[in-house]
Amino acid sequence: MARAALLHLLRHRTAAVAAEPLPAFRCLMSSGYSRTPAAGIKWAGFCRHFRFSSRAAVNDVIGNDLANTDSSLAFMEGKERLDPFSIVADELSLIATRLRSMVAAEVPNLASAAEYFFKIGAEGKRFRPTVLLLMATALNVRIPELPPAGVGDNLPTDLRTRQQRIAEITEMIHVASLLHDDVLDDADTRRGVGSLNAVMGNKLAVLAGDFLLSRACLTLASLKNTEVVTLIATVVENLVTGETMQLTTASTKRFSMEYYMQKTYNKTASLMSNSCKSVAILAGHSAEVAKLAFEYGKNLGLAFQLIDDVLDFTGTSASLGKGSLSDIRHGIITAPILFAMEEFPQLRAVVDKGFDNPANVDIALEYLGKSRGIERTKELAMKHANQAAAAIDSLPQSDDEDVMKSRLALVDLTQRVITRNK
């Protein structure tokens, strides 16, 4: 079967999976919450459980009526959807301005390289800062009046500003890891534009990543919290460990789902989980609450990467902002192939040969198309999305409208992660 036909089949089957009912989530509007609606939202009921009836229901989780076949199921009236990104839009703008200032360097070439993915229009969706700002509010920290950009940048003292610093640190570490990954993968594009290594060369891309890590360390030191420093330092260690794990050639490890999930945690979920926990620690929360924040970030990060692995097969280069089939072309074995190998053990011999020969890529895609590899990967992503939502539901109850709204937004993000197509 031609590769184009195989990819079309995989995309069609992915769309079919997305249309199936999604698992139940515990409703945040239990009887212990205030019944006063957040801005723009009308609550028609309160519950402990609700079910998304379809992908359309997921996409309208805030605004459209949900399942109403059981009196214990909550549903929401009104058509105005809650947009997690718009809730923190003003803060995101402030953080973006500060980041552009923080990554400035005296050497022109280094400055251009470090600023490459912080320029207006190239920042991406700023998913991680959005999660962290919502988490800060979800943990009962109100948003203060925002100061002008540049005010108080040296030593943050108020809690919200300190938590914003975690968002800035996380974004710098994330971008640094992208720069280094693109060098290791010899990538040509990133976020729909030429990758930094392709535009300015590998050496400058590596140095720019190192520079961003150093800036992140300086900002981290300004928080003067040793527990948070330890958590973020662990993130950097995990990133290096995960990338090293990905380089392994031992088949016993490459073909292990447990090994793959540990690598995925190190490369993707550690940053989100430890950053969420840092936000809780700065606010002085208990170890139990900090653990819930950690679990949300961990499971959201795992779900995000699992869907990334699906999109590497089912997405297009235009939608992804980078080349599709990137992982398999580099010999990186991800969840869809691992699940397919369980159904078709003969696929292992193909993977062992490597994918320098394009014919082997086509054979692997054919096996994947016959298997439930894509479906099972999405199901695993849904499981982790469920666990992330459950962590938010387990947070101490609050009557504060902003807290409720942010918690709903965090749950909504778990669904956006598993239904996205780019």
C-alpha positions in Angstrom: 0.0 0.0 0.0 1.4 3.4 -0.9 2.5 5.6 2.0 0.0 8.3 1.2 -2.8 5.8 1.4 -1.5 4.4 4.7 -1.3 7.8 6.3 -4.8 8.6 5.1 -6.0 5.4 6.7 -4.3 6.2 10.0 -5.8 9.7 10.0 -9.3 8.4 9.3 -9.1 5.8 12.1 -7.8 8.5 14.5 -10.8 10.7 13.7 -13.1 7.7 14.4 -11.5 7.2 17.8 -12.0 10.9 18.6 -15.7 10.6 18.0 -16.2 7.8 20.5 -17.4 8.6 24.0 -14.7 9.8 26.4 -14.3 8.5 30.0 -16.2 10.1 32.9 -14.7 13.0 34.8 -15.7 13.9 38.3 -17.5 17.2 38.3 -16.0 20.1 40.2 -19.3 21.6 41.0 -20.1 19.3 44.0 -22.4 20.5 46.8 -19.4 21.9 48.6 -18.8 24.6 46.0 -20.4 27.9 45.6 -23.4 27.9 43.4 -22.7 31.4 42.1 -21.5 31.0 38.5 -18.2 32.3 37.3 -18.4 35.1 34.7 -20.2 34.0 31.5 -21.2 30.6 32.8 -24.6 29.4 34.1 -24.6 26.2 36.2 -27.8 24.2 35.8 -26.8 21.5 38.2 -24.1 20.2 40.6 -22.8 16.7 40.8 -20.0 14.3 41.4 -19.8 12.8 37.9 -20.5 13.7 34.3 -19.7 12.1 30.9 -18.6 13.6 27.7 -20.9 12.1 25.1 -18.7 12.9 22.0 -15.8 14.8 20.7 -18.2 17.7 20.1 -19.2 17.6 23.8 -15.5 17.7 24.7 -14.9 20.7 22.5 -17.9 22.4 24.2 -17.2 21.2 27.7 -17.7 24.7 29.0 -20.9 26.1 27.4 -22.8 23.2 25.8 -25.2 20.8 27.6 -23.6 17.6 28.6 -25.2 14.2 29.0 -28.5 14.4 30.7 -29.7 10.9 30.8 -29.2 10.5 34.5 -30.3 12.9 37.3 -26.8 12.6 38.9 -25.1 14.0 35.8 -24.4 17.7 35.7 -24.8 19.8 32.6 -24.0 23.4 31.9 -26.3 25.9 30.1 -25.2 28.7 27.8 -23.0 28.8 24.7 -20.0 30.8 25.8 -17.1 28.4 26.1 -14.5 28.9 28.7 -11.1 29.5 27.1 -8.2 28.6 29.5 -5.8 30.8 27.5 -8.0 33.9 27.6 -8.3 33.7 31.4 -4.6 34.4 31.9 -4.1 36.4 28.6 -3.0 39.6 30.4 -0.5 37.7 32.5 0.8 35.8 29.5 1.4 39.1 27.7 3.3 40.4 30.7 5.4 37.2 30.9 6.1 37.3 27.2 7.4 40.8 27.5 9.6 39.9 30.5 10.9 36.8 28.7 12.1 38.9 25.7 13.9 41.2 28.1 15.4 38.3 30.1 16.9 36.5 27.1 18.6 39.6 25.8 22.4 39.1 25.4 25.3 41.4 24.8 26.7 39.4 21.9 24.5 40.1 18.8 24.6 36.5 17.4 23.7 35.0 20.8 21.0 37.5 21.3 19.4 36.7 18.0 19.6 33.0 18.7 18.3 33.2 22.2 15.4 35.4 21.2 14.5 33.2 18.2 11.4 31.6 19.8 10.5 34.5 22.0 9.8 36.9 19.3 6.2 38.1 18.8 4.5 35.6 16.5 7.0 32.8 17.3 6.2 32.1 21.0 3.8 29.2 20.3 0.6 28.8 22.4 2.5 29.2 25.7 0.8 26.1 27.0 3.0 25.5 30.0 2.8 29.1 31.4 -1.0 28.9 30.9 -1.1 25.7 33.0 1.0 27.2 35.8 -0.9 30.5 36.0 -4.2 28.6 36.2 -2.7 26.3 38.8 -1.7 29.3 40.9 -5.3 30.6 40.9 -6.7 27.1 41.4 -4.7 27.0 44.6 -6.5 30.1 46.0 -4.1 32.7 44.9 -5.9 35.7 43.5 -4.5 37.7 40.5 -3.2 41.1 41.6 -3.2 44.3 39.6 -0.5 43.7 37.1 2.5 46.1 37.2 4.0 47.5 34.0 6.5 45.2 32.4 9.9 45.8 33.9 8.7 46.8 37.3 10.0 44.7 40.1 12.0 42.4 37.7 15.0 42.0 39.9 13.7 40.4 43.1 10.1 39.3 43.2 8.5 39.6 46.6 4.7 39.1 46.2 3.5 35.6 45.8 1.8 35.9 42.4 5.0 37.4 40.8 7.0 34.6 42.3 4.7 32.1 40.7 4.9 34.0 37.4 8.6 33.5 37.6 8.1 29.7 37.7 6.1 30.1 34.4 9.0 32.1 32.9 11.6 29.6 34.1 9.6 26.7 32.8 9.2 28.3 29.4 13.0 29.0 29.1 13.8 25.4 30.1 11.3 24.1 27.6 12.6 26.3 24.7 16.2 25.3 25.6 15.3 21.6 25.4 13.7 22.2 22.0 16.8 23.9 20.7 19.0 21.0 21.9 16.5 18.4 20.6 16.5 19.9 17.2 20.3 19.7 17.0 20.2 16.0 18.1 17.4 15.2 15.6 18.9 17.4 12.8 15.5 19.0 12.5 14.7 21.5 9.7 11.5 23.1 11.1 10.0 24.0 14.4 6.7 25.9 15.1 6.2 26.3 11.4 9.5 28.1 10.7 13.1 27.0 10.1 14.6 25.5 13.2 17.4 27.5 14.8 20.0 24.9 14.0 19.0 25.0 10.4 19.0 28.8 10.3 22.1 29.6 12.4 23.9 26.3 12.8 24.3 23.6 15.4 26.9 25.4 17.5 24.9 28.6 18.0 21.7 26.6 18.7 23.4 24.6 21.4 24.9 27.8 22.9 21.5 29.5 22.8 20.0 26.6 24.7 22.7 26.8 27.3 22.2 30.5 27.6 18.5 30.1 28.2 19.2 27.5 30.9 21.6 29.9 32.6 19.0 32.6 32.5 16.5 30.2 34.0 19.0 29.4 36.8 19.5 33.1 37.6 15.7 33.6 37.8 15.3 30.5 39.9 18.0 31.7 42.4 16.1 34.9 42.9 13.2 33.0 44.4 15.4 31.9 47.3 13.5 28.7 47.9 15.8 25.6 48.2 12.9 23.1 47.7 11.9 24.8 44.5 15.5 25.0 43.3 15.8 21.2 44.0 12.7 20.5 42.0 13.7 22.5 39.0 17.2 21.2 39.1 15.7 17.7 39.0 13.8 18.7 35.8 17.0 19.5 34.0 18.6 16.3 35.2 15.5 14.4 33.9 15.6 16.1 30.6 19.2 14.9 30.0 18.4 11.5 31.3 15.4 11.1 29.1 17.3 12.2 26.0 20.1 9.7 26.8 17.5 7.0 27.3 16.2 7.8 23.8 19.6 7.2 22.3 19.8 3.6 23.6 20.1 0.9 21.0 19.4 -2.1 23.3 16.2 -3.7 22.0 15.2 -5.0 25.4 14.8 -1.3 26.4 13.6 0.2 23.1 10.8 -2.3 22.9 9.7 -1.9 26.6 6.5 0.1 27.3 7.7 0.7 30.9 11.0 2.1 29.5 9.2 4.3 27.0 6.9 5.7 29.7 9.8 6.5 32.0 11.6 8.2 29.1 8.5 10.1 28.3 8.1 11.3 31.9 11.8 12.5 31.9 11.6 14.3 28.6 8.1 15.8 28.9 6.2 15.3 32.1 8.9 16.1 34.6 8.9 19.7 33.7 5.2 20.1 34.0 4.8 18.1 37.2 7.7 19.7 39.1 6.7 23.2 38.0 3.1 22.7 39.1 4.4 21.4 42.5 6.7 24.5 42.7 3.7 26.8 42.3 2.0 25.0 45.2 5.1 25.1 47.4 5.7 28.8 46.9 2.1 29.3 48.1 2.9 27.4 51.3 0.5 24.5 50.6 0.6 21.2 52.4 2.6 18.2 51.0 -0.8 16.6 50.0 -1.8 19.6 47.9 1.6 19.9 46.4 1.4 16.2 45.5 -2.0 16.8 43.7 -0.4 19.6 41.7 2.4 17.3 40.8 0.1 14.6 39.7 -1.9 16.9 37.5 1.2 18.1 35.8 2.6 14.6 35.4 -0.5 13.1 33.9 -1.2 16.1 31.7 2.4 15.9 30.4 2.2 12.2 29.7 -1.2 12.6 27.9 0.3 15.5 25.9 3.3 13.4 24.7 1.2 10.3 23.9 -1.0 12.4 21.6 2.2 13.9 20.1 3.3 10.4 19.3 0.0 9.7 17.6 0.2 13.0 15.6 3.6 12.1 14.4 1.9 9.4 12.3 -1.5 11.1 11.7 -0.7 14.8 11.5 0.6 16.8 8.6 3.8 18.8 8.5 1.7 21.9 8.0 -0.4 21.2 11.1 2.5 20.1 13.3 4.9 22.9 12.4 7.5 20.2 11.9 8.0 17.2 9.8 5.6 14.2 10.2 6.9 10.7 10.7 9.9 12.4 12.4 10.3 9.8 15.2 10.2 6.7 13.1 12.6 8.1 10.6 15.0 8.7 13.4 14.5 5.2 14.7 12.6 6.4 17.8 10.0 3.8 18.9 6.9 5.3 20.4 3.7 4.0 21.9 1.7 3.4 18.6 4.5 1.1 17.3 5.0 -0.6 20.7 1.3 -1.4 20.8 1.3 -2.6 17.2 4.2 -4.9 18.0 2.2 -6.6 20.7 -0.4 -7.5 18.0 2.1 -8.3 15.3 5.4 -9.6 16.8 6.8 -9.9 13.3 7.0 -6.0 13.2 9.9 -6.3 15.7 12.1 -7.7 13.0 11.3 -4.7 10.8 12.1 -2.3 13.6 15.4 -4.1 14.4 16.5 -3.4 10.8 16.1 0.3 11.3 14.4 2.8 9.1 17.2 4.1 6.9 15.5 2.2 4.1 12.2 4.0 3.3 10.6 0.6 2.5 10.9 -0.4 6.2 9.0 2.7 7.1 6.2 1.7 4.8 6.1 -1.8 6.2 5.9 -0.5 9.7 3.1 1.9 8.7 1.2 -1.0 7.1 1.4 -3.0 10.3 0.4 0.0 12.3 -2.6 0.5 10.1 -3.8 -3.1 10.7 -3.3 -2.8 14.4 -5.0 -0.9 17.3 -1.7 0.9 18.0 -3.2 4.4 17.4 -6.4 3.6 19.3 -4.6 2.1 22.3 -2.2 5.1 22.5 -5.2 7.5 22.5 -6.9 5.4 25.2 -3.8 5.5 27.3 -3.7 9.3 26.8 -7.3 9.5 27.9 -6.5 7.5 31.0 -3.8 10.0 32.0 -6.1 12.9 31.2 -8.7 11.3 33.6 -6.0 11.1 36.3 -5.0 14.7 35.8 -8.7 15.8 36.1 -9.1 13.7 39.2 -6.1 15.5 40.8 -7.9 18.8 40.3 -11.1 17.4 41.7 -9.3 16.3 44.8 -8.0 19.7 45.7 -9.5 21.3 48.9 -12.9 22.7 48.2 -13.3 26.4 47.7 -16.2 28.9 47.2 -14.1 31.4 45.3 -15.4 31.9 41.8 -11.9 32.5 40.3 -10.6 29.3 41.9 -13.6 27.3 40.5 -13.1 28.9 37.0 -9.4 28.1 37.0 -10.0 24.5 38.1 -12.5 24.0 35.3 -10.0 25.5 32.9 -7.4 23.0 34.0 -9.9 20.1 33.5 -10.7 21.6 30.1 -7.1 21.6 29.1 -6.9 17.8 29.7 -9.5 17.4 27.0 -7.9 19.9 24.7 -4.7 17.9 25.0 -6.3 14.6 23.8 -8.5 16.1 21.1 -5.9 18.4 19.5 -4.7 17.8 15.9 -1.5 19.8 16.1 
